[in-house]
Amino acid sequence: MSYFSISKFAEMTGMARETVAKRLSDLEPRTEGNSKRYESKDALPLLYQVEGGGDKATILMSERGRLAKAQADKTELEVAQLRGELIPREIVVATWQAFSANARAKLLSLPTKAAHAAIAATELHEIEEVLKKQVYEALEELVSDGIPDGYQGIHTDAGSDAAATESNGEPVGRQISKTQPGGKRRARTVAN
């Protein structure tokens, strides 16, 4: 008969000590001095959660099945990545952090750039065009689909949405009316 401590079972199985202790909580330990030890033939089925106990062959079959499933899952993910259907999380995070940083920098520089260009403008519609140009330039950073180079085979299921994300540079909305110089404006009273 082989008796082992919770720490030894954790070391042998690769499980966390807390997991081993939890799974063996219903098993009566054999006390040797200050340490509690569990018989391996009773403990292993509980550790590997084999229904109704079982012999070593049953435990081994169960573990082989888990290993085979884990290997198959890993292989499926690797194949999907090789096909360009899957992007590693680290690459996605790095790409979007770069997009966000570039867009942020352009948005923060917008007031300075636009102010200099707006001073040179003589009419309201010119100022509006300067501001729109600066905003479109800043937003252009976010137009991309965010798929890094080397993964261009990945497409979203959006289908017809692809055309909607592209910018043709044309302003959206109504035409801006030109201001009339020399016109007088009346002040209206404001109700309290």
Z-matrix of the N, CA and C atoms (Angstrom, degrees):
N
C 1 1.447
C 2 1.520 1 109.28
N 3 1.336 2 114.44 1 139.07
C 4 1.464 3 120.50 2 -179.17
C 5 1.515 4 109.17 3 -114.50
N 6 1.322 5 115.48 4 123.42
C 7 1.462 6 121.41 5 177.82
C 8 1.529 7 108.51 6 -114.56
N 9 1.356 8 114.82 7 134.70
C 10 1.460 9 119.27 8 -179.53
C 11 1.533 10 109.96 9 -135.69
N 12 1.319 11 114.54 10 156.43
C 13 1.468 12 120.73 11 177.13
C 14 1.535 13 109.68 12 -83.04
N 15 1.314 14 115.30 13 168.70
C 16 1.473 15 120.33 14 177.95
C 17 1.527 16 110.04 15 -60.75
N 18 1.316 17 117.14 16 -41.24
C 19 1.470 18 120.93 17 179.41
C 20 1.523 19 111.26 18 -62.00
N 21 1.326 20 116.71 19 -41.16
C 22 1.467 21 120.62 20 -179.59
C 23 1.532 22 110.59 21 -67.33
N 24 1.346 23 117.24 22 -40.93
C 25 1.471 24 119.78 23 176.13
C 26 1.534 25 110.42 24 -62.53
N 27 1.317 26 116.87 25 -40.21
C 28 1.464 27 120.49 26 178.89
C 29 1.523 28 110.68 27 -62.45
N 30 1.322 29 116.03 28 -41.81
C 31 1.467 30 121.43 29 178.68
C 32 1.528 31 110.94 30 -65.41
N 33 1.335 32 117.18 31 -44.45
C 34 1.471 33 121.31 32 -177.13
C 35 1.528 34 112.37 33 -69.36
N 36 1.330 35 117.53 34 -37.72
C 37 1.460 36 120.44 35 -174.49
C 38 1.525 37 113.73 36 -92.79
N 39 1.341 38 116.36 37 -17.95
C 40 1.452 39 119.44 38 -176.90
C 41 1.517 40 112.66 39 80.98
N 42 1.307 41 117.00 40 8.26
C 43 1.469 42 121.49 41 178.69
C 44 1.528 43 109.15 42 -86.37
N 45 1.304 44 115.43 43 159.55
C 46 1.469 45 120.52 44 175.10
C 47 1.519 46 108.84 45 -68.51
N 48 1.323 47 115.91 46 145.95
C 49 1.460 48 121.29 47 -179.18
C 50 1.525 49 111.16 48 -57.65
N 51 1.348 50 116.52 49 -38.42
C 52 1.464 51 121.41 50 -179.95
C 53 1.531 52 111.02 51 -64.49
N 54 1.326 53 116.40 52 -38.18
C 55 1.468 54 121.08 53 178.61
C 56 1.526 55 110.37 54 -65.07
N 57 1.333 56 115.42 55 -44.87
C 58 1.475 57 120.00 56 179.19
C 59 1.527 58 109.66 57 -61.00
N 60 1.332 59 116.83 58 -46.30
C 61 1.468 60 120.56 59 -178.91
C 62 1.526 61 110.94 60 -61.47
N 63 1.321 62 117.19 61 -40.84
C 64 1.467 63 121.00 62 -179.66
C 65 1.532 64 111.16 63 -65.46
N 66 1.320 65 116.70 64 -43.55
C 67 1.466 66 119.91 65 -177.57
C 68 1.528 67 112.32 66 -71.95
N 69 1.313 68 117.05 67 -25.49
C 70 1.468 69 120.14 68 179.68
C 71 1.517 70 113.01 69 -96.20
N 72 1.325 71 117.66 70 7.02
C 73 1.464 72 120.96 71 -175.95
C 74 1.530 73 113.27 72 -62.70
N 75 1.324 74 118.81 73 -28.26
C 76 1.465 75 121.59 74 -179.75
C 77 1.526 76 112.75 75 -86.99
N 78 1.317 77 117.09 76 -7.03
C 79 1.464 78 121.56 77 -177.09
C 80 1.527 79 109.78 78 -92.86
N 81 1.312 80 116.43 79 134.94
C 82 1.474 81 121.80 80 -179.72
C 83 1.526 82 108.70 81 -77.80
N 84 1.345 83 117.57 82 121.04
C 85 1.470 84 119.20 83 -178.73
C 86 1.527 85 112.04 84 -83.43
N 87 1.296 86 114.80 85 162.65
C 88 1.467 87 122.04 86 172.78
C 89 1.528 88 105.13 87 -101.23
N 90 1.316 89 116.93 88 123.15
C 91 1.456 90 121.36 89 -176.23
C 92 1.517 91 110.20 90 -91.11
N 93 1.337 92 115.08 91 126.43
C 94 1.466 93 121.68 92 176.24
C 95 1.513 94 107.01 93 -125.80
N 96 1.298 95 117.34 94 99.51
C 97 1.461 96 121.21 95 -176.26
C 98 1.526 97 109.17 96 68.14
N 99 1.325 98 117.12 97 -123.55
C 100 1.465 99 121.87 98 178.96
C 101 1.525 100 113.21 99 -91.62
N 102 1.323 101 117.11 100 -6.93
C 103 1.467 102 118.93 101 -175.75
C 104 1.526 103 111.97 102 -105.08
N 105 1.340 104 112.75 103 150.00
C 106 1.461 105 120.07 104 176.95
C 107 1.524 106 107.08 105 -105.13
N 108 1.324 107 115.71 106 133.83
C 109 1.463 108 120.81 107 -179.83
C 110 1.521 109 108.83 108 -126.96
N 111 1.337 110 114.13 109 147.60
C 112 1.460 111 121.26 110 -177.05
C 113 1.523 112 108.81 111 -120.67
N 114 1.327 113 114.58 112 142.42
C 115 1.458 114 119.14 113 178.49
C 116 1.526 115 109.13 114 -72.73
N 117 1.326 116 115.99 115 132.77
C 118 1.461 117 120.74 116 -173.19
C 119 1.528 118 112.60 117 -64.18
N 120 1.321 119 119.01 118 -36.15
C 121 1.468 120 119.91 119 -178.84
C 122 1.528 121 112.00 120 -66.16
N 123 1.337 122 117.28 121 -25.60
C 124 1.465 123 121.28 122 176.89
C 125 1.533 124 111.54 123 -90.77
N 126 1.325 125 115.86 124 -33.02
C 127 1.460 126 120.54 125 -173.76
C 128 1.528 127 113.12 126 -79.25
N 129 1.325 128 117.40 127 -40.85
C 130 1.471 129 120.03 128 -174.79
C 131 1.529 130 113.67 129 -60.16
N 132 1.343 131 119.03 130 -43.96
C 133 1.472 132 117.41 131 176.99
C 134 1.534 133 112.58 132 -60.46
N 135 1.343 134 116.70 133 -34.97
C 136 1.465 135 119.44 134 177.88
C 137 1.525 136 111.20 135 -70.47
N 138 1.331 137 115.68 136 -39.46
C 139 1.465 138 119.43 137 -179.65
C 140 1.519 139 111.41 138 -64.45
N 141 1.317 140 116.25 139 -41.74
C 142 1.461 141 120.15 140 -178.93
C 143 1.519 142 112.17 141 -93.00
N 144 1.300 143 115.81 142 5.93
C 145 1.456 144 124.46 143 176.26
C 146 1.525 145 112.33 144 50.81
N 147 1.328 146 114.23 145 50.04
C 148 1.455 147 121.11 146 176.15
C 149 1.514 148 107.37 147 -86.60
N 150 1.338 149 116.88 148 127.09
C 151 1.462 150 121.90 149 -177.95
C 152 1.530 151 110.64 150 -61.01
N 153 1.316 152 116.45 151 131.79
C 154 1.465 153 122.06 152 173.83
C 155 1.509 154 113.87 153 64.62
N 156 1.310 155 117.34 154 29.18
C 157 1.461 156 119.30 155 -179.67
C 158 1.507 157 109.63 156 75.08
N 159 1.274 158 117.77 157 -139.47
C 160 1.451 159 121.00 158 178.24
C 161 1.505 160 111.03 159 134.74
N 162 1.305 161 113.88 160 163.20
C 163 1.454 162 118.26 161 178.73
C 164 1.528 163 110.03 162 -90.56
N 165 1.306 164 116.83 163 -179.76
C 166 1.469 165 121.37 164 -176.52
C 167 1.523 166 111.32 165 -62.59
N 168 1.326 167 117.16 166 -34.84
C 169 1.468 168 120.18 167 -179.45
C 170 1.527 169 110.90 168 -64.72
N 171 1.325 170 117.18 169 -39.30
C 172 1.469 171 121.17 170 178.72
C 173 1.519 172 110.43 171 -66.38
N 174 1.308 173 116.10 172 -42.77
C 175 1.458 174 120.77 173 178.88
C 176 1.531 175 110.05 174 -63.14
N 177 1.329 176 115.31 175 -44.16
C 178 1.457 177 120.40 176 -179.68
C 179 1.530 178 111.14 177 -62.86
N 180 1.320 179 117.58 178 -41.64
C 181 1.475 180 121.32 179 178.39
C 182 1.531 181 110.58 180 -62.78
N 183 1.316 182 115.66 181 -41.88
C 184 1.456 183 120.48 182 179.47
C 185 1.526 184 110.75 183 -62.46
N 186 1.317 185 116.16 184 -44.99
C 187 1.468 186 120.59 185 -179.62
C 188 1.517 187 111.38 186 -68.07
N 189 1.316 188 117.80 187 -37.09
C 190 1.468 189 120.85 188 176.99
C 191 1.524 190 110.84 189 -63.61
N 192 1.321 191 116.37 190 -38.65
C 193 1.463 192 120.63 191 177.81
C 194 1.522 193 111.48 192 -64.09
N 195 1.331 194 116.17 193 -42.99
C 196 1.473 195 120.07 194 177.57
C 197 1.523 196 111.03 195 -63.65
N 198 1.332 197 116.51 196 -42.23
C 199 1.463 198 120.86 197 179.40
C 200 1.520 199 110.72 198 -64.08
N 201 1.327 200 117.01 199 -43.88
C 202 1.464 201 120.58 200 179.92
C 203 1.525 202 110.99 201 -61.77
N 204 1.314 203 117.50 202 -41.09
C 205 1.468 204 120.77 203 178.67
C 206 1.525 205 110.73 204 -65.28
N 207 1.322 206 117.03 205 -43.68
C 208 1.465 207 120.83 206 179.54
C 209 1.524 208 110.76 207 -62.85
N 210 1.342 209 117.12 208 -41.18
C 211 1.455 210 120.56 209 178.64
C 212 1.526 211 111.13 210 -66.55
N 213 1.319 212 117.60 211 -39.47
C 214 1.466 213 121.19 212 178.43
C 215 1.527 214 110.84 213 -65.15
N 216 1.326 215 117.30 214 -42.19
C 217 1.465 216 120.83 215 177.78
C 218 1.526 217 110.92 216 -61.90
N 219 1.328 218 115.92 217 -44.00
C 220 1.466 219 120.34 218 179.94
C 221 1.528 220 110.31 219 -62.91
N 222 1.325 221 117.10 220 -43.07
C 223 1.459 222 121.19 221 179.89
C 224 1.526 223 111.05 222 -63.24
N 225 1.337 224 117.35 223 -41.53
C 226 1.471 225 120.66 224 178.10
C 227 1.530 226 111.02 225 -60.16
N 228 1.327 227 117.03 226 -42.39
C 229 1.462 228 120.45 227 178.97
C 230 1.525 229 111.31 228 -65.63
N 231 1.333 230 117.43 229 -40.63
C 232 1.462 231 120.98 230 178.89
C 233 1.519 232 111.20 231 -64.86
N 234 1.331 233 117.23 232 -41.79
C 235 1.469 234 121.06 233 178.78
C 236 1.533 235 110.31 234 -65.03
N 237 1.325 236 116.89 235 -42.13
C 238 1.469 237 120.09 236 178.20
C 239 1.523 238 110.46 237 -62.29
N 240 1.306 239 117.39 238 -37.35
C 241 1.466 240 120.69 239 178.17
C 242 1.526 241 110.45 240 -68.69
N 243 1.322 242 117.97 241 -41.74
C 244 1.460 243 121.14 242 178.48
C 245 1.520 244 111.91 243 -64.39
N 246 1.315 245 117.54 244 -34.85
C 247 1.461 246 121.73 245 177.33
C 248 1.519 247 112.20 246 -73.92
N 249 1.300 248 116.70 247 -11.38
C 250 1.462 249 120.48 248 -178.08
C 251 1.516 250 112.41 249 83.93
N 252 1.322 251 117.27 250 19.79
C 253 1.463 252 121.91 251 -179.70
C 254 1.526 253 112.28 252 -95.22
N 255 1.324 254 116.57 253 -9.08
C 256 1.452 255 121.20 254 -174.86
C 257 1.525 256 108.87 255 -139.00
N 258 1.313 257 116.28 256 133.26
C 259 1.461 258 121.78 257 179.53
C 260 1.524 259 107.76 258 -112.83
N 261 1.323 260 117.45 259 131.98
C 262 1.467 261 119.12 260 176.29
C 263 1.527 262 111.29 261 -60.17
N 264 1.296 263 116.15 262 141.65
C 265 1.463 264 122.99 263 -175.84
C 266 1.520 265 111.88 264 -56.32
N 267 1.327 266 117.30 265 -40.66
C 268 1.466 267 121.04 266 -177.84
C 269 1.530 268 111.11 267 -60.10
N 270 1.330 269 116.71 268 -39.17
C 271 1.465 270 120.97 269 -179.17
C 272 1.529 271 110.14 270 -69.36
N 273 1.331 272 117.04 271 -40.93
C 274 1.470 273 120.56 272 178.85
C 275 1.524 274 109.98 273 -63.29
N 276 1.319 275 116.80 274 -45.19
C 277 1.466 276 120.90 275 -179.51
C 278 1.521 277 110.16 276 -61.93
N 279 1.335 278 117.34 277 -46.62
C 280 1.467 279 120.90 278 -179.03
C 281 1.524 280 111.24 279 -63.01
N 282 1.328 281 117.25 280 -41.00
C 283 1.465 282 120.99 281 -179.99
C 284 1.512 283 111.23 282 -63.73
N 285 1.327 284 117.76 283 -47.14
C 286 1.472 285 120.24 284 -177.98
C 287 1.521 286 111.88 285 -72.61
N 288 1.317 287 117.67 286 -28.46
C 289 1.454 288 118.73 287 173.93
C 290 1.527 289 110.26 288 -65.24
N 291 1.335 290 116.36 289 -40.02
C 292 1.466 291 120.04 290 178.11
C 293 1.530 292 110.42 291 -65.76
N 294 1.352 293 117.27 292 -43.77
C 295 1.469 294 120.22 293 177.68
C 296 1.521 295 110.45 294 -59.15
N 297 1.305 296 116.31 295 -47.13
C 298 1.468 297 120.67 296 -177.90
C 299 1.520 298 111.29 297 -63.96
N 300 1.328 299 116.87 298 -41.27
C 301 1.466 300 120.17 299 -179.80
C 302 1.527 301 110.88 300 -64.78
N 303 1.344 302 116.76 301 -41.74
C 304 1.467 303 119.66 302 178.99
C 305 1.522 304 111.52 303 -66.25
N 306 1.326 305 116.68 304 -43.76
C 307 1.466 306 120.06 305 178.98
C 308 1.522 307 110.30 306 -63.93
N 309 1.312 308 117.58 307 -41.36
C 310 1.463 309 121.63 308 178.91
C 311 1.523 310 110.90 309 -61.10
N 312 1.340 311 116.13 310 -45.10
C 313 1.464 312 120.12 311 -179.73
C 314 1.531 313 110.87 312 -61.70
N 315 1.333 314 116.41 313 -42.34
C 316 1.468 315 119.05 314 179.97
C 317 1.525 316 111.45 315 -68.47
N 318 1.325 317 117.02 316 -39.11
C 319 1.463 318 119.42 317 178.61
C 320 1.526 319 111.23 318 -66.53
N 321 1.322 320 117.31 319 -37.51
C 322 1.462 321 120.10 320 178.98
C 323 1.534 322 112.16 321 -70.31
N 324 1.339 323 116.51 322 -29.37
C 325 1.467 324 119.01 323 179.05
C 326 1.523 325 112.06 324 -84.87
N 327 1.317 326 117.08 325 -9.04
C 328 1.466 327 121.67 326 -177.24
C 329 1.532 328 113.29 327 -56.74
N 330 1.321 329 121.70 328 -48.65
C 331 1.471 330 119.72 329 -178.96
C 332 1.528 331 113.17 330 -59.12
N 333 1.333 332 116.50 331 -41.43
C 334 1.465 333 119.46 332 -178.87
C 335 1.520 334 111.05 333 -65.91
N 336 1.324 335 117.30 334 -49.42
C 337 1.468 336 121.06 335 179.83
C 338 1.519 337 111.27 336 -62.63
N 339 1.315 338 115.57 337 -45.97
C 340 1.468 339 119.76 338 -176.27
C 341 1.525 340 111.19 339 -67.62
N 342 1.316 341 118.25 340 -35.09
C 343 1.467 342 120.76 341 -178.82
C 344 1.523 343 110.97 342 -63.41
N 345 1.332 344 116.81 343 -43.54
C 346 1.462 345 119.81 344 179.61
C 347 1.523 346 111.41 345 -64.47
N 348 1.325 347 116.44 346 -42.30
C 349 1.461 348 119.90 347 179.78
C 350 1.525 349 111.30 348 -70.86
N 351 1.327 350 117.15 349 -34.45
C 352 1.466 351 120.80 350 -178.65
C 353 1.522 352 111.85 351 -69.90
N 354 1.327 353 116.82 352 -31.56
C 355 1.467 354 119.55 353 178.67
C 356 1.516 355 110.43 354 -63.15
N 357 1.328 356 116.93 355 -36.34
C 358 1.458 357 121.07 356 -178.74
C 359 1.527 358 111.89 357 -74.36
N 360 1.328 359 117.53 358 -21.49
C 361 1.463 360 121.02 359 -178.34
C 362 1.525 361 109.57 360 -73.99
N 363 1.342 362 113.55 361 145.07
C 364 1.466 363 118.18 362 -179.46
C 365 1.519 364 112.76 363 -106.33
N 366 1.315 365 116.76 364 -18.01
C 367 1.459 366 119.61 365 -178.38
C 368 1.525 367 110.63 366 -125.90
N 369 1.326 368 114.46 367 158.39
C 370 1.457 369 121.44 368 -176.33
C 371 1.525 370 112.20 369 -59.52
N 372 1.312 371 117.65 370 -43.36
C 373 1.478 372 119.64 371 -177.28
C 374 1.522 373 110.93 372 -65.82
N 375 1.332 374 118.29 373 -29.66
C 376 1.465 375 120.72 374 176.77
C 377 1.529 376 110.05 375 -67.26
N 378 1.333 377 115.88 376 -41.23
C 379 1.465 378 120.04 377 178.06
C 380 1.529 379 110.13 378 -63.45
N 381 1.339 380 115.66 379 -42.90
C 382 1.462 381 119.56 380 178.71
C 383 1.527 382 110.72 381 -61.71
N 384 1.318 383 117.68 382 -40.86
C 385 1.466 384 121.03 383 179.32
C 386 1.524 385 110.89 384 -64.67
N 387 1.318 386 116.91 385 -40.03
C 388 1.466 387 120.96 386 177.85
C 389 1.520 388 109.86 387 -61.80
N 390 1.332 389 116.33 388 -46.07
C 391 1.464 390 120.26 389 -179.56
C 392 1.528 391 111.46 390 -64.46
N 393 1.332 392 116.30 391 -43.71
C 394 1.473 393 119.49 392 178.76
C 395 1.516 394 111.02 393 -60.73
N 396 1.318 395 116.05 394 -43.12
C 397 1.462 396 120.00 395 -179.35
C 398 1.527 397 110.19 396 -59.89
N 399 1.321 398 116.64 397 -43.07
C 400 1.455 399 120.85 398 -179.59
C 401 1.537 400 111.25 399 -66.96
N 402 1.312 401 116.77 400 -40.45
C 403 1.471 402 120.50 401 179.03
C 404 1.523 403 110.19 402 -66.36
N 405 1.349 404 117.30 403 -44.90
C 406 1.467 405 119.86 404 178.81
C 407 1.529 406 111.16 405 -61.42
N 408 1.316 407 116.43 406 -38.76
C 409 1.460 408 120.18 407 178.74
C 410 1.529 409 110.88 408 -62.96
N 411 1.313 410 116.61 409 -42.21
C 412 1.466 411 120.54 410 178.74
C 413 1.528 412 111.17 411 -67.06
N 414 1.335 413 116.19 412 -41.20
C 415 1.462 414 119.78 413 -178.15
C 416 1.528 415 112.66 414 -74.21
N 417 1.308 416 117.22 415 -19.50
C 418 1.461 417 121.49 416 179.16
C 419 1.531 418 110.79 417 -58.81
N 420 1.322 419 117.00 418 -27.76
C 421 1.460 420 121.29 419 177.70
C 422 1.527 421 111.81 420 -61.32
N 423 1.322 422 116.92 421 -28.71
C 424 1.458 423 120.67 422 -175.14
C 425 1.527 424 113.46 423 -99.85
N 426 1.327 425 118.18 424 4.41
C 427 1.460 426 121.36 425 -177.78
C 428 1.524 427 111.63 426 -73.10
N 429 1.309 428 117.78 427 -29.32
C 430 1.459 429 122.03 428 -177.36
C 431 1.522 430 110.91 429 -60.90
N 432 1.330 431 115.84 430 157.29
C 433 1.463 432 120.27 431 178.29
C 434 1.526 433 111.88 432 -76.82
N 435 1.318 434 117.30 433 -10.04
C 436 1.462 435 120.73 434 177.33
C 437 1.509 436 114.25 435 83.94
N 438 1.319 437 116.93 436 5.89
C 439 1.461 438 119.92 437 178.55
C 440 1.521 439 107.78 438 -85.20
N 441 1.332 440 117.87 439 121.58
C 442 1.460 441 120.71 440 -177.14
C 443 1.525 442 112.24 441 -66.06
N 444 1.334 443 115.58 442 160.03
C 445 1.460 444 120.23 443 176.05
C 446 1.521 445 109.31 444 -57.87
N 447 1.316 446 116.71 445 144.83
C 448 1.456 447 121.29 446 -178.34
C 449 1.516 448 112.75 447 92.32
N 450 1.328 449 117.60 448 -9.75
C 451 1.465 450 122.16 449 179.12
C 452 1.513 451 109.92 450 -124.35
N 453 1.305 452 117.55 451 30.04
C 454 1.454 453 120.45 452 -174.27
C 455 1.531 454 112.84 453 -72.81
N 456 1.324 455 118.00 454 -5.90
C 457 1.456 456 120.29 455 177.06
C 458 1.518 457 112.44 456 -76.52
N 459 1.308 458 116.81 457 -11.38
C 460 1.459 459 120.83 458 -178.61
C 461 1.513 460 108.85 459 -83.89
N 462 1.293 461 115.75 460 127.30
C 463 1.466 462 120.69 461 178.12
C 464 1.509 463 108.30 462 -128.91
N 465 1.316 464 114.99 463 145.58
C 466 1.454 465 118.77 464 175.60
C 467 1.508 466 108.81 465 -79.87
N 468 1.304 467 117.28 466 164.22
C 469 1.455 468 122.27 467 178.97
C 470 1.516 469 111.60 468 -83.15
N 471 1.318 470 117.05 469 14.25
C 472 1.454 471 120.43 470 -175.73
C 473 1.519 472 111.98 471 -66.69
N 474 1.333 473 117.33 472 -29.58
C 475 1.454 474 120.51 473 177.50
C 476 1.505 475 112.50 474 64.47
N 477 1.325 476 117.82 475 -100.88
C 478 1.453 477 122.20 476 -175.21
C 479 1.517 478 112.63 477 -73.87
N 480 1.318 479 118.50 478 -9.08
C 481 1.461 480 120.99 479 179.80
C 482 1.519 481 111.93 480 -69.85
N 483 1.340 482 117.81 481 -17.64
C 484 1.457 483 120.77 482 -176.76
C 485 1.527 484 110.89 483 -59.83
N 486 1.308 485 117.73 484 -39.46
C 487 1.459 486 120.32 485 -179.82
C 488 1.529 487 110.86 486 -68.85
N 489 1.296 488 117.34 487 -30.44
C 490 1.451 489 120.40 488 -177.65
C 491 1.525 490 111.96 489 -71.68
N 492 1.328 491 118.18 490 -24.07
C 493 1.455 492 119.89 491 -178.36
C 494 1.520 493 112.68 492 -84.43
N 495 1.324 494 117.87 493 -16.88
C 496 1.453 495 120.03 494 -179.59
C 497 1.520 496 109.94 495 -80.67
N 498 1.324 497 114.91 496 144.51
C 499 1.457 498 120.20 497 179.77
C 500 1.521 499 108.87 498 -106.89
N 501 1.307 500 116.36 499 131.65
C 502 1.456 501 119.54 500 176.52
C 503 1.527 502 111.04 501 -98.37
N 504 1.303 503 117.25 502 3.26
C 505 1.450 504 121.97 503 177.32
C 506 1.512 505 114.36 504 81.67
N 507 1.317 506 118.04 505 -3.21
C 508 1.460 507 121.21 506 -179.59
C 509 1.514 508 109.63 507 -84.01
N 510 1.330 509 117.44 508 139.79
C 511 1.455 510 119.44 509 177.88
C 512 1.524 511 111.47 510 -68.33
N 513 1.292 512 115.70 511 151.20
C 514 1.452 513 122.04 512 -179.98
C 515 1.523 514 108.25 513 -106.13
N 516 1.316 515 116.64 514 139.18
C 517 1.466 516 119.70 515 177.54
C 518 1.514 517 112.02 516 112.98
N 519 1.324 518 115.85 517 -168.04
C 520 1.462 519 120.39 518 -175.72
C 521 1.513 520 110.99 519 -78.84
N 522 1.328 521 114.92 520 163.01
C 523 1.448 522 121.33 521 175.35
C 524 1.517 523 109.50 522 -68.26
N 525 1.294 524 116.41 523 144.87
C 526 1.458 525 120.72 524 179.25
C 527 1.523 526 108.37 525 -88.80
N 528 1.331 527 115.44 526 127.48
C 529 1.465 528 118.87 527 179.00
C 530 1.513 529 109.29 528 -78.90
N 531 1.323 530 114.26 529 143.77
C 532 1.460 531 118.64 530 -179.81
C 533 1.515 532 108.78 531 -79.18
N 534 1.307 533 114.93 532 147.44
C 535 1.463 534 119.00 533 179.47
C 536 1.520 535 109.69 534 -77.16
N 537 1.300 536 114.99 535 148.49
C 538 1.460 537 121.18 536 179.14
C 539 1.521 538 108.34 537 -98.93
N 540 1.320 539 117.02 538 115.67
C 541 1.463 540 118.21 539 179.12
C 542 1.525 541 111.47 540 -70.70
N 543 1.292 542 115.69 541 148.61
C 544 1.452 543 121.71 542 174.60
C 545 1.507 544 114.97 543 82.53
N 546 1.287 545 118.08 544 0.41
C 547 1.457 546 119.82 545 -179.44
C 548 1.514 547 110.86 546 -75.68
N 549 1.333 548 115.60 547 147.86
C 550 1.458 549 119.23 548 178.78
C 551 1.522 550 108.31 549 -97.51
N 552 1.281 551 113.99 550 144.25
C 553 1.455 552 119.34 551 178.65
C 554 1.513 553 108.32 552 -115.90
N 555 1.298 554 114.81 553 143.46
C 556 1.470 555 119.32 554 176.55
C 557 1.511 556 108.92 555 -104.53
N 558 1.298 557 112.77 556 144.00
C 559 1.451 558 118.03 557 176.13
C 560 1.509 559 109.47 558 -89.22
N 561 1.332 560 115.75 559 136.78
C 562 1.453 561 119.10 560 176.79
C 563 1.515 562 108.67 561 -102.36
N 564 1.303 563 113.53 562 153.54
C 565 1.460 564 117.01 563 176.78
C 566 1.503 565 109.00 564 -79.98
N 567 1.295 566 115.22 565 145.86
C 568 1.460 567 121.27 566 -178.41
C 569 1.525 568 108.09 567 -103.99
N 570 1.330 569 115.70 568 129.66
C 571 1.464 570 119.46 569 179.88
C 572 1.517 571 109.52 570 -73.09
N 573 1.324 572 115.01 571 145.13
C 574 1.476 573 119.58 572 179.35
C 575 1.478 574 111.04 573 -79.82
